Amino acid sequence: MTVDQAAPDTRDVFDALDSLGRWRLRPGVSETVLHNGVHLRGWITSLTLEGGDGLPVLWGRLAEALAADEERSGTARAELVRAAPAGSSLRGALLTLIGQLLDHDLLVERSGGEAGGGAGPWLGAVADRPAAAGAALARSQARVLGADSDSPLARTAARALNRAGLRAEVVEAAELPDGQILLVASGHDGSPGGGQGREAEERAVAVGVRAGLGFVTPVGSVAQARADAEALAGRLHRQRTDRPAPEHPALPVLLASSAAQRLVCAVAGLRDPSAEAGDARLLPGLPTVLIAEQEPSDGLRGEYRSWPGPVLVDADRVRPRADVRTLSEALARIPVLTDRWAGVLDEPDPGVLPQLPAALVHCAVAGGDLVSGGARADLARLEAVCRAAELRLGGGESGPVVVGAGLEHARGRALRRAVDREAADQPDAVSDDGRNPVPWSPETARHPQAAHWWSVLVGRLGVDAEVTVERLGTGGGAGVFSARVVRRQHRTAVGAPPELLGSAVEATVDDAVAFAALSAVVRVQAAADTPHARQLVTPSGAAAMLARSAKVAPWEDSGWTTAWLAEAAGREPGFQESLTGLTRWSPQPWEPSPGADADVHALWSALRQCGFTVLSAGADAPNAHTGPGPCSASGPASHPGSGPGARPTPMEGPR
């Protein structure tokens, strides 16, 4: 920061420098004097003040006025008041400095008093009101529950709590599993009029360690902490595939002390330690768990991770749904759903798969691998996560659910799939029943995306293919066009069913051809590079809704993927209305039955907490309308081999 003493917008932080007596520098703030300023470092913030040669001297005078010693600081404040009368440039510079210190949380109020106990200096460095935080700890007490009261976990946790000023005792609890402890704090809230105040709600945090891997749950009620611990222990046990060396002696210490810190912060009214990490990967609004593991090099690694716990007991865990609305939001939530330890799905990864001309990613699903493709890797990852979730919720089958990143994305996928299912159920529908052929040829193609993906398919990949396009329905409103790309038949193959390479249903002829050709490119690439994959997912225009807020550069036209998706997003609302009218069906929210597997409930809960939407695929819904042509749910490969006369391919997944 450069201090301009003559700046016209210098902010008056106080009416007079006498008000400076309210504040002092936080304990632990260190300084480095520069030739023209000073650099300050606090608990989690830092500040560089730069100006003229006199700024270090000015800072020294101000630092004396902000000293912890009342007598010393009072004398320094009186001298500053005399040296900096109202309206002077020196006073403006001082007020600017004070304002920056406040903005960077480097000052603390004196009126709050000093926090006592062993945690006093630490509370002074991190708490807004150290004395109040210390008093809250002093009037509370804690219990450390465990099956073995003499375990390293229990002893370390109790010692850490006592050192922080929270009285703790170790209590044997035979019902807790070996390797787990529960830290519970209770006390009085200090409300007036009732002696020490009314009894406050208990707060708890659970710790578990097993085979060189451990966790610390978020702070919550006792029931919530127990539920989180049970779910975490199960997930970590399933994911641990290696056999670590004998447990590192510091691992229980790391976990127990971290749990004690979380509980102390909750009782004292401080931010959770995970908020101090500044990790952009943590999803706002979700609690965090600490996962610590013993590395092969005999070191320890601990990280906070977002935790969409499957059991929501506490009221603050049950938040109003916040749908994903942009592609960046959806991509930020994928690592939460696919976290190695705390997630519910496998992480989609490009690995060694080709990224040109189309991008491919793969992940593990029940029964084999899933391969997803798209114009970009981020779009392919999104489709892979949605499809993997559908397979898990549907018990490995294609229905009965559709998953999307938000309601609009899920509706687009579900409605496209409904048209696809209707075509598969009625392969012999006649062409005059709401189906109108539309001419399209690469020679006259005007849209760059349709021309590009067609040229990639037949030119770069050398596939001898042909495309047919039909308009579905005869009503008004936005258009609904179906495009099918099949391998061209030769004389020796006359009578054999055509091989369906790609299909799509979109709002314009060019969009339908572009997505159908892109789907065909993905299928051909996947067949060459992952011939044994169990599931193949290809793209559709449903994801365009998530790209509508993306900024388009001035030079980007529809030949760029971002601009193309933005154009398609503008057509999507009207297109979904037309699909609803065409299918005479509207997707409805879906949730698992009470008797469903625990993994299904956990996945459904995690999806909702991350802003994803789960809809019914409408497998049992009546279909009064007949005649729409074959298309894709998330592209043709969601049901590879569907369509009139299509033959199964190695990519075919379970129906």
ROTORDO-32216 format. One record per residue (C-alpha): residue number from 1; residue in one letter; x negated, y negated, z. Coordinates in steps of 0.2 Angstrom, whole numbers, padded with zeros to 4 digits, m for minus. Layout:
N
    k  r     c1     c2     c3
  NUM  A      X      Y      Z
...
This chain:
655
    k  r     c1     c2     c3
    1  M   0000   0000   0000
    2  T  m0006  m0017  m0004
    3  V  m0001  m0031   0008
    4  D   0003  m0047  m0001
    5  Q   0005  m0060   0013
    6  A   0013  m0072   0001
    7  A   0026  m0060  m0005
    8  P   0043  m0068  m0006
    9  D   0052  m0052  m0001
   10  T   0042  m0048   0015
   11  R   0054  m0039   0026
   12  D   0057  m0046   0044
   13  V   0057  m0030   0054
   14  F   0060  m0039   0070
   15  D   0066  m0056   0075
   16  A   0050  m0059   0085
   17  L   0034  m0049   0088
   18  D   0040  m0048   0106
   19  S   0051  m0033   0099
   20  L   0035  m0024   0096
   21  G   0036  m0019   0114
   22  R   0049  m0006   0109
   23  W   0036   0005   0100
   24  R   0019   0013   0101
   25  L   0009   0024   0090
   26  R   0013   0042   0090
   27  P   0001   0053   0099
   28  G  m0011   0062   0087
   29  V  m0011   0048   0074
   30  S  m0029   0046   0068
   31  E  m0037   0032   0058
   32  T  m0051   0030   0045
   33  V  m0056   0012   0043
   34  L  m0059   0007   0024
   35  H  m0069  m0008   0018
   36  N  m0052  m0017   0014
   37  G  m0039  m0007   0024
   38  V  m0036   0008   0034
   39  H  m0030   0026   0031
   40  L  m0018   0034   0044
   41  R  m0014   0052   0047
   42  G   0001   0058   0057
   43  W   0009   0075   0060
   44  I   0016   0077   0043
   45  T   0014   0060   0035
   46  S  m0001   0049   0030
   47  L  m0002   0031   0025
   48  T  m0015   0020   0016
   49  L  m0015   0001   0020
   50  E  m0025  m0009   0008
   51  G  m0028  m0028   0006
   52  G  m0041  m0041   0009
   53  D  m0057  m0039   0019
   54  G  m0048  m0045   0035
   55  L  m0035  m0031   0035
   56  P  m0046  m0019   0045
   57  V  m0047  m0033   0058
   58  L  m0028  m0036   0058
   59  W  m0025  m0018   0060
   60  G  m0037  m0017   0075
   61  R  m0026  m0031   0083
   62  L  m0010  m0022   0079
   63  A  m0017  m0005   0085
   64  E  m0021  m0013   0102
   65  A  m0003  m0019   0103
   66  L   0004  m0002   0099
   67  A  m0007   0007   0112
   68  A   0000   0019   0124
   69  D  m0007   0009   0139
   70  E   0007  m0003   0144
   71  E  m0005  m0016   0152
   72  R  m0017  m0016   0137
   73  S  m0004  m0016   0124
   74  G   0006  m0030   0133
   75  T  m0009  m0042   0133
   76  A  m0012  m0038   0114
   77  R   0006  m0042   0110
   78  A   0005  m0059   0119
   79  E  m0010  m0064   0109
   80  L  m0002  m0059   0093
   81  V   0013  m0069   0097
   82  R   0003  m0084   0100
   83  A  m0008  m0081   0084
   84  A   0006  m0078   0072
   85  P   0020  m0091   0074
   86  A   0037  m0089   0065
   87  G   0035  m0092   0046
   88  S   0016  m0090   0045
   89  S   0008  m0079   0032
   90  L   0000  m0069   0047
   91  R   0017  m0065   0054
   92  G   0023  m0059   0037
   93  A   0008  m0048   0035
   94  L   0011  m0040   0053
   95  L   0029  m0037   0049
   96  T   0025  m0028   0033
   97  L   0012  m0017   0042
   98  I   0025  m0013   0055
   99  G   0038  m0009   0042
  100  Q   0027   0003   0034
  101  L   0022   0012   0050
  102  L   0041   0014   0054
  103  D   0045   0020   0036
  104  H   0031   0034   0038
  105  D   0037   0039   0056
  106  L   0021   0034   0064
  107  L   0029   0025   0078
  108  V   0039   0031   0093
  109  E   0050   0022   0105
  110  R   0043   0018   0122
  111  S   0060   0017   0130
  112  G   0062   0036   0128
  113  G   0049   0038   0141
  114  E   0035   0052   0141
  115  A   0039   0070   0139
  116  G   0031   0080   0153
  117  G   0025   0098   0154
  118  G   0012   0107   0143
  119  A   0022   0102   0127
  120  G   0022   0083   0131
  121  P   0008   0078   0118
  122  W   0016   0089   0105
  123  L   0033   0082   0108
  124  G   0026   0064   0107
  125  A   0019   0068   0090
  126  V   0035   0076   0082
  127  A   0051   0070   0092
  128  D   0061   0055   0089
  129  R   0063   0054   0108
  130  P   0050   0064   0117
  131  A   0057   0062   0134
  132  A   0075   0068   0129
  133  A   0067   0083   0120
  134  G   0057   0087   0135
  135  A   0072   0086   0147
  136  A   0082   0097   0135
  137  L   0068   0110   0137
  138  A   0067   0108   0156
  139  R   0085   0111   0159
  140  S   0086   0127   0148
  141  Q   0079   0144   0151
  142  A   0076   0159   0140
  143  R   0076   0178   0140
  144  V   0065   0189   0129
  145  L   0074   0205   0126
  146  G   0066   0221   0120
  147  A   0065   0240   0121
  148  D   0048   0238   0128
  149  S   0046   0224   0140
  150  D   0027   0226   0140
  151  S   0025   0225   0121
  152  P   0013   0212   0113
  153  L   0028   0205   0105
  154  A   0037   0202   0121
  155  R   0022   0196   0131
  156  T   0017   0184   0118
  157  A   0034   0176   0115
  158  A   0037   0174   0134
  159  R   0020   0166   0136
  160  A   0023   0154   0121
  161  L   0040   0149   0128
  162  N   0033   0145   0145
  163  R   0019   0135   0138
  164  A   0031   0124   0129
  165  G   0041   0120   0144
  166  L   0055   0133   0141
  167  R   0056   0144   0156
  168  A   0056   0162   0150
  169  E   0058   0180   0157
  170  V   0056   0197   0149
  171  V   0071   0208   0150
  172  E   0072   0226   0145
  173  A   0085   0230   0132
  174  A   0086   0248   0127
  175  E   0098   0245   0113
  176  L   0086   0235   0103
  177  P   0075   0245   0090
  178  D   0057   0248   0093
  179  G   0046   0234   0086
  180  Q   0060   0221   0088
  181  I   0063   0208   0101
  182  L   0077   0195   0103
  183  L   0073   0177   0110
  184  V   0089   0169   0118
  185  A   0089   0152   0126
  186  S   0103   0145   0137
  187  G   0106   0131   0148
  188  H   0116   0115   0150
  189  D   0119   0101   0137
  190  G   0116   0087   0150
  191  S   0133   0079   0147
  192  P   0138   0067   0160
  193  G   0152   0069   0173
  194  G   0148   0087   0177
  195  G   0133   0089   0188
  196  Q   0120   0096   0176
  197  G   0133   0096   0162
  198  R   0143   0110   0154
  199  E   0136   0127   0149
  200  A   0128   0125   0132
  201  E   0130   0138   0118
  202  E   0116   0152   0118
  203  R   0104   0151   0103
  204  A   0094   0166   0098
  205  V   0080   0171   0086
  206  A   0075   0189   0082
  207  V   0058   0196   0078
  208  G   0053   0212   0070
  209  V   0037   0221   0065
  210  R   0034   0237   0057
  211  A   0020   0245   0046
  212  G   0011   0229   0044
  213  L   0026   0219   0039
  214  G   0037   0207   0050
  215  F   0050   0194   0051
  216  V   0057   0180   0061
  217  T   0075   0176   0058
  218  P   0083   0158   0058
  219  V   0090   0152   0074
  220  G   0108   0155   0077
  221  S   0120   0164   0089
  222  V   0115   0180   0097
  223  A   0127   0189   0085
  224  Q   0120   0180   0070
  225  A   0102   0184   0075
  226  R   0106   0202   0077
  227  A   0115   0203   0060
  228  D   0100   0195   0052
  229  A   0087   0206   0060
  230  E   0097   0222   0055
  231  A   0098   0216   0037
  232  L   0080   0210   0036
  233  A   0073   0226   0044
  234  G   0083   0237   0031
  235  R   0077   0227   0016
  236  L   0059   0226   0021
  237  H   0058   0244   0025
  238  R   0065   0248   0008
  239  Q   0053   0237  m0001
  240  R   0038   0243   0008
  241  T   0030   0256  m0004
  242  D   0012   0256   0001
  243  R   0004   0262   0017
  244  P  m0005   0248   0026
  245  A  m0020   0251   0037
  246  P  m0018   0251   0056
  247  E  m0008   0236   0061
  248  H  m0018   0219   0063
  249  P  m0018   0214   0081
  250  A  m0014   0196   0077
  251  L   0002   0200   0067
  252  P   0013   0202   0083
  253  V   0005   0186   0090
  254  L   0009   0176   0074
  255  L   0027   0182   0073
  256  A   0031   0180   0092
  257  S   0023   0163   0093
  258  S   0032   0157   0077
  259  A   0049   0163   0084
  260  A   0045   0154   0100
  261  Q   0042   0138   0090
  262  R   0058   0140   0081
  263  L   0068   0142   0097
  264  V   0059   0128   0106
  265  C   0063   0116   0091
  266  A   0081   0121   0091
  267  V   0083   0118   0110
  268  A   0073   0101   0109
  269  G   0083   0095   0094
  270  L   0068   0095   0082
  271  R   0068   0100   0064
  272  D   0065   0118   0061
  273  P   0047   0122   0057
  274  S   0052   0128   0039
  275  A   0057   0110   0036
  276  E   0039   0104   0040
  277  A   0032   0116   0026
  278  G   0037   0105   0012
  279  D   0040   0120   0001
  280  A   0049   0115  m0015
  281  R   0054   0133  m0017
  282  L   0065   0133  m0002
  283  L   0083   0131  m0007
  284  P   0092   0116   0002
  285  G   0107   0121   0012
  286  L   0101   0139   0015
  287  P   0093   0145   0031
  288  T   0075   0152   0030
  289  V   0066   0167   0037
  290  L   0048   0169   0040
  291  I   0040   0185   0032
  292  A   0023   0189   0038
  293  E   0013   0204   0030
  294  Q  m0004   0212   0032
  295  E  m0014   0211   0016
  296  P  m0026   0224   0010
  297  S  m0041   0213   0014
  298  D  m0036   0214   0032
  299  G  m0029   0196   0032
  300  L  m0012   0190   0036
  301  R   0000   0180   0025
  302  G   0016   0172   0032
  303  E   0028   0162   0022
  304  Y   0046   0154   0024
  305  R   0058   0161   0012
  306  S   0076   0156   0008
  307  W   0088   0168   0016
  308  P   0105   0172   0009
  309  G   0110   0183   0023
  310  P   0123   0196   0020
  311  V   0132   0193   0036
  312  L   0139   0176   0040
  313  V   0144   0175   0058
  314  D   0141   0157   0063
  315  A   0152   0143   0057
  316  D   0137   0133   0050
  317  R   0132   0148   0039
  318  V   0149   0147   0031
  319  R   0148   0132   0020
  320  P   0159   0126   0006
  321  R   0154   0133  m0010
  322  A   0143   0122  m0021
  323  D   0143   0128  m0039
  324  V   0128   0128  m0050
  325  R   0130   0114  m0063
  326  T   0114   0113  m0072
  327  L   0101   0125  m0079
  328  S   0087   0118  m0067
  329  E   0099   0122  m0052
  330  A   0102   0139  m0059
  331  L   0083   0142  m0062
  332  A   0079   0136  m0044
  333  R   0091   0149  m0037
  334  I   0084   0164  m0046
  335  P   0069   0166  m0035
  336  V   0080   0166  m0020
  337  L   0091   0180  m0027
  338  T   0075   0190  m0033
  339  D   0063   0187  m0019
  340  R   0052   0202  m0016
  341  W   0056   0203   0002
  342  A   0072   0194   0006
  343  G   0081   0195  m0011
  344  V   0095   0206  m0018
  345  L   0089   0209  m0036
  346  D   0073   0213  m0046
  347  E   0063   0198  m0053
  348  P   0065   0196  m0072
  349  D   0047   0195  m0078
  350  P   0040   0192  m0096
  351  G   0025   0204  m0092
  352  V   0017   0209  m0108
  353  L   0033   0207  m0119
  354  P   0032   0195  m0134
  355  Q   0039   0177  m0132
  356  L   0040   0174  m0150
  357  P   0050   0173  m0161
  358  A   0062   0176  m0146
  359  A   0058   0177  m0128
  360  L   0060   0193  m0119
  361  V   0060   0197  m0100
  362  H   0063   0213  m0091
  363  C   0068   0219  m0074
  364  A   0073   0235  m0065
  365  V   0091   0240  m0063
  366  A   0099   0257  m0057
  367  G   0095   0270  m0070
  368  G   0081   0261  m0079
  369  D   0075   0245  m0085
  370  L   0085   0230  m0092
  371  V   0078   0219  m0106
  372  S   0085   0202  m0109
  373  G   0081   0190  m0124
  374  G   0084   0172  m0128
  375  A   0078   0157  m0137
  376  R   0068   0153  m0122
  377  A   0061   0163  m0107
  378  D   0071   0153  m0094
  379  L   0088   0157  m0103
  380  A   0083   0175  m0105
  381  R   0079   0176  m0086
  382  L   0096   0168  m0082
  383  E   0105   0181  m0093
  384  A   0095   0195  m0085
  385  V   0100   0190  m0067
  386  C   0118   0189  m0071
  387  R   0118   0205  m0080
  388  A   0109   0214  m0067
  389  A   0121   0208  m0054
  390  E   0136   0214  m0064
  391  L   0128   0231  m0065
  392  R   0125   0232  m0046
  393  L   0143   0225  m0042
  394  G   0151   0237  m0055
  395  G   0142   0252  m0049
  396  G   0131   0254  m0064
  397  E   0145   0251  m0076
  398  S   0149   0237  m0088
  399  G   0165   0231  m0080
  400  P   0174   0226  m0069
  401  V   0165   0210  m0065
  402  V   0157   0195  m0074
  403  V   0143   0185  m0065
  404  G   0139   0167  m0070
  405  A   0129   0152  m0064
  406  G   0144   0142  m0059
  407  L   0162   0144  m0064
  408  E   0160   0137  m0081
  409  H   0146   0148  m0086
  410  A   0155   0163  m0079
  411  R   0171   0159  m0088
  412  G   0162   0157  m0104
  413  R   0154   0174  m0102
  414  A   0171   0182  m0096
  415  L   0181   0175  m0111
  416  R   0169   0181  m0124
  417  R   0168   0198  m0116
  418  A   0187   0199  m0116
  419  V   0187   0196  m0135
  420  D   0174   0209  m0137
  421  R   0183   0222  m0127
  422  E   0199   0219  m0137
  423  A   0190   0222  m0153
  424  A   0182   0238  m0146
  425  D   0200   0244  m0141
  426  Q   0207   0240  m0158
  427  P   0194   0244  m0171
  428  D   0206   0247  m0185
  429  A   0215   0230  m0183
  430  V   0220   0223  m0201
  431  S   0212   0208  m0207
  432  D   0228   0198  m0210
  433  D   0232   0199  m0191
  434  G   0224   0182  m0186
  435  R   0208   0186  m0195
  436  N   0202   0174  m0209
  437  P   0186   0178  m0218
  438  V   0174   0162  m0219
  439  P   0160   0161  m0232
  440  W   0142   0158  m0225
  441  S   0126   0160  m0234
  442  P   0108   0156  m0230
  443  E   0106   0146  m0246
  444  T   0120   0134  m0242
  445  A   0117   0134  m0223
  446  R   0116   0116  m0216
  447  H   0113   0119  m0197
  448  P   0095   0121  m0193
  449  Q   0098   0134  m0179
  450  A   0108   0146  m0190
  451  A   0096   0144  m0205
  452  H   0081   0147  m0193
  453  W   0086   0162  m0184
  454  W   0092   0170  m0200
  455  S   0075   0167  m0209
  456  V   0067   0174  m0193
  457  L   0077   0190  m0195
  458  V   0076   0193  m0213
  459  G   0060   0184  m0217
  460  R   0048   0186  m0202
  461  L   0054   0202  m0196
  462  G   0059   0209  m0213
  463  V   0076   0216  m0209
  464  D   0087   0219  m0223
  465  A   0103   0212  m0215
  466  E   0120   0204  m0220
  467  V   0132   0193  m0210
  468  T   0151   0192  m0210
  469  V   0160   0178  m0202
  470  E   0179   0177  m0198
  471  R   0190   0164  m0190
  472  L   0200   0172  m0176
  473  G   0218   0166  m0172
  474  T   0229   0154  m0182
  475  G   0234   0142  m0169
  476  G   0228   0124  m0167
  477  G   0214   0118  m0155
  478  A   0196   0121  m0156
  479  G   0190   0135  m0168
  480  V   0185   0152  m0163
  481  F   0173   0160  m0175
  482  S   0166   0178  m0175
  483  A   0150   0182  m0184
  484  R   0143   0200  m0186
  485  V   0125   0204  m0192
  486  V   0123   0222  m0198
  487  R   0109   0231  m0207
  488  R   0113   0232  m0226
  489  Q   0118   0249  m0232
  490  H   0109   0257  m0247
  491  R   0115   0269  m0259
  492  T   0108   0284  m0250
  493  A   0117   0278  m0234
  494  V   0134   0276  m0242
  495  G   0148   0282  m0230
  496  A   0137   0280  m0215
  497  P   0143   0268  m0201
  498  P   0134   0251  m0202
  499  E   0121   0247  m0189
  500  L   0127   0232  m0179
  501  L   0112   0221  m0175
  502  G   0120   0206  m0167
  503  S   0137   0198  m0165
  504  A   0144   0182  m0157
  505  V   0160   0172  m0154
  506  E   0157   0153  m0154
  507  A   0166   0137  m0158
  508  T   0159   0134  m0175
  509  V   0153   0145  m0190
  510  D   0135   0139  m0188
  511  D   0135   0143  m0169
  512  A   0142   0160  m0172
  513  V   0129   0164  m0185
  514  A   0115   0157  m0175
  515  F   0119   0167  m0160
  516  A   0122   0183  m0169
  517  A   0106   0181  m0179
  518  L   0097   0177  m0163
  519  S   0104   0192  m0155
  520  A   0099   0203  m0169
  521  V   0081   0196  m0168
  522  V   0081   0200  m0149
  523  R   0087   0218  m0153
  524  V   0074   0221  m0166
  525  Q   0060   0215  m0155
  526  A   0066   0225  m0140
  527  A   0068   0241  m0150
  528  A   0050   0239  m0156
  529  D   0042   0234  m0139
  530  T   0054   0242  m0126
  531  P   0062   0257  m0135
  532  H   0066   0266  m0118
  533  A   0075   0252  m0110
  534  R   0092   0257  m0103
  535  Q   0101   0240  m0105
  536  L   0098   0226  m0117
  537  V   0106   0208  m0114
  538  T   0107   0196  m0128
  539  P   0112   0177  m0128
  540  S   0128   0168  m0130
  541  G   0134   0150  m0130
  542  A   0141   0151  m0113
  543  A   0124   0145  m0106
  544  A   0126   0129  m0115
  545  M   0137   0122  m0102
  546  L   0122   0122  m0090
  547  A   0111   0112  m0102
  548  R   0124   0098  m0104
  549  S   0115   0087  m0092
  550  A   0097   0090  m0099
  551  K   0089   0074  m0106
  552  V   0086   0075  m0125
  553  A   0071   0066  m0132
  554  P   0075   0053  m0146
  555  W   0066   0064  m0159
  556  E   0076   0080  m0154
  557  D   0090   0084  m0166
  558  S   0100   0100  m0167
  559  G   0084   0110  m0173
  560  W   0078   0109  m0155
  561  T   0085   0121  m0143
  562  T   0089   0108  m0130
  563  A   0098   0097  m0142
  564  W   0107   0112  m0150
  565  L   0113   0118  m0132
  566  A   0119   0100  m0128
  567  E   0130   0099  m0144
  568  A   0137   0116  m0140
  569  A   0141   0111  m0122
  570  G   0152   0097  m0128
  571  R   0162   0110  m0138
  572  E   0163   0123  m0124
  573  P   0178   0116  m0113
  574  G   0189   0116  m0129
  575  F   0182   0132  m0135
  576  Q   0186   0141  m0118
  577  E   0204   0134  m0119
  578  S   0206   0142  m0136
  579  L   0199   0159  m0130
  580  T   0211   0158  m0116
  581  G   0225   0156  m0128
  582  L   0218   0169  m0140
  583  T   0216   0183  m0126
  584  R   0231   0177  m0116
  585  W   0221   0180  m0100
  586  S   0212   0169  m0088
  587  P   0197   0175  m0077
  588  Q   0201   0176  m0059
  589  P   0189   0176  m0044
  590  W   0183   0194  m0039
  591  E   0177   0200  m0022
  592  P   0172   0218  m0016
  593  S   0185   0228  m0007
  594  P   0182   0230   0012
  595  G   0176   0248   0009
  596  A   0163   0244  m0004
  597  D   0145   0248  m0001
  598  A   0135   0236   0010
  599  D   0123   0232  m0004
  600  V   0138   0226  m0015
  601  H   0144   0215  m0001
  602  A   0127   0208   0002
  603  L   0124   0204  m0017
  604  W   0141   0196  m0018
  605  S   0138   0185  m0003
  606  A   0121   0180  m0009
  607  L   0127   0175  m0026
  608  R   0141   0164  m0018
  609  Q   0128   0156  m0006
  610  C   0117   0152  m0021
  611  G   0131   0144  m0031
  612  F   0134   0158  m0043
  613  T   0152   0164  m0047
  614  V   0159   0182  m0049
  615  L   0175   0184  m0059
  616  S   0185   0199  m0064
  617  A   0182   0205  m0081
  618  G   0200   0208  m0083
  619  A   0198   0227  m0087
  620  D   0216   0230  m0081
  621  A   0224   0214  m0088
  622  P   0237   0217  m0101
  623  N   0231   0212  m0119
  624  A   0247   0207  m0129
  625  H   0237   0199  m0143
  626  T   0229   0210  m0156
  627  G   0217   0207  m0170
  628  P   0201   0197  m0165
  629  G   0185   0204  m0172
  630  P   0171   0212  m0163
  631  C   0159   0200  m0153
  632  S   0148   0200  m0138
  633  A   0151   0197  m0119
  634  S   0133   0191  m0116
  635  G   0128   0194  m0134
  636  P   0131   0210  m0143
  637  A   0119   0221  m0133
  638  S   0129   0220  m0117
  639  H   0139   0234  m0126
  640  P   0127   0240  m0139
  641  G   0134   0250  m0152
  642  S   0152   0242  m0150
  643  G   0162   0238  m0166
  644  P   0170   0247  m0180
  645  G   0159   0262  m0185
  646  A   0144   0257  m0175
  647  R   0132   0270  m0169
  648  P   0124   0271  m0152
  649  T   0106   0265  m0152
  650  P   0092   0269  m0139
  651  M   0097   0252  m0131
  652  E   0114   0258  m0126
  653  G   0119   0256  m0108
  654  P   0133   0264  m0098
  655  R   0150   0258  m0103
